[in-house]
């Protein structure tokens, strides 16, 4: 996994989190793609949201802070609102992670196009931003994946 740099809090200190739930942290009525992340990849998704919004492309960003059980109803609603397009991004290998959980939750939904961003090579050491870029899970990779689906 990438190191955990100091990051801005997304939620107030008294925010309630429930097992089996996720939270939509950015949305509009014109979202084109749903992006799902957690931890550092959620922060990268928020950076991608800002960059894409500046380019006139709105995306929905979901914090999947609880993988198991997944918030299938929320994921299905989000993917329906974004035309069946979804990108998952995680800071570890793809096996057993966010992408797999989301794929399973959406497996019976027709017309879903799912792009999975995850660490696929041998992990290395280095500065967090460089590792995110090298392993294809940075905001720039999220932006590219979203643009490819639009």
N, C-alpha and C positions, 0 to 999 in steps of 0.2 A: 504494500500500500504506500501511497505517497505520504509524506510527513504532514502533520497538521499545523499549518501556519496560523498565526493570529488572524481571526476573521471577525467580521461584523456580525452581531447577533441578529437573527432574522425574527425571532419571537421575543415578546416580553418575558420577564422572569417567571410570571405566574401563568404562562400558557399551559393549557391542559393537553396531554397527549394520551390517546387511547390505544390499547392493543388492537390490532386489526384495522387501524385507520391510517389514512394518509391525509395530507393537506395540500390544497391548491394554493400556491403562494403568488402566482401571477396569472391573470387571465383577462381576456376581453371577449367581446361578442364576435370578433373577427379572427380568432386564432386559427392558424394553419396547421400547426403541428403540436403535439403534446410531448414535452420533454420531462423525463422522470430521473431524479437523482437523489442522493442522500449524502450528508456530510460535505466533504470538500467538492464533490461533483455537483451538489446542489448549488454551491456558490459559483461554480463554473457555468452552470445552467442559467443562473441569474445574470452573469456577465453576458452570456450569449443572448439572453432576452433583450438586454439593453442595446446591444449592437444590432440585432435584427430589427428591433423597433425603430431605431434610427434610420434603417434602410426601408422602412415601410412594411415589414413582415412581423406580424404578431404571433407569439407562441404562448402556449399554456405551460406553466412550470409546476410540477408536482413534487413534493417532498415525501418520499416513501420511507419515512423513518421507521416503520414497522414492516418488515418483509413477510413475516409468517405469523398469522395468516395475512395475506394481502387484502387490501381494500378493493376487491374486485368490482364492486358497484361504482366506486369513484373512477377507477381506471376505465371501465366501460363507458361511463358518461363522458369522460374527457376525450377518449378516442372517437366517440360518436360526434362530439362537438368539433373535432378537428379533422373531419373527413377520413378517419381511419388511419391517420399518420401518427407514428409515435417513435421517439428516440429514447433509448435508455442509456445511461452513462454511469459507470462504476469504476472505482479505483482499485480493482483487483481482477483476478482472472474471471472469465465469464461463467464458468461452471458454478452452479449453485448460488448465483447472485441475483441482482436486480433484474437483469435481462431475462433470465430463466423464469423467475417468479412472475414477471409481467407477461411473458409469452404464455405461460400456463393459464394465468387469469383470463387472458384474451383468446384462448385457443378455440373457443366455439363462436367467436365473433367473426363474421365474414367480412372480407374486404380490408383487413388490417395490413398495413405495411409497417414493419418494425425494423429499425436500424439499431444494432447493439454496439455501443462503444465500451470497450473494456481493455484491460491489460492483456495483450496476447503474446508478448515476448518475455524474455528472461528479465526479471526485475533488476534494477540497478540502483545505485545510490547517487544522490545529487540534490540540488536545490528543487524545492517543490514545483515551481513553475516550469522548470526544464523537464522534470519527470512527467508532469501532466501532458506537456507537448510531445515528448518523445514517445509516450505510450498511447497517444491518440485520444486523450480524454479531456483535453483543455477546451476552453470556451471557443477557440478557433475551430476545433474539430466539431463541436456541437453546431456551430454556425454552418459549417460546410454540410453536415448531415441534414440539417433542416432545409437548407437551400436546395439540396439534391431532391428532397421530397416535395418541394413546392412547385 
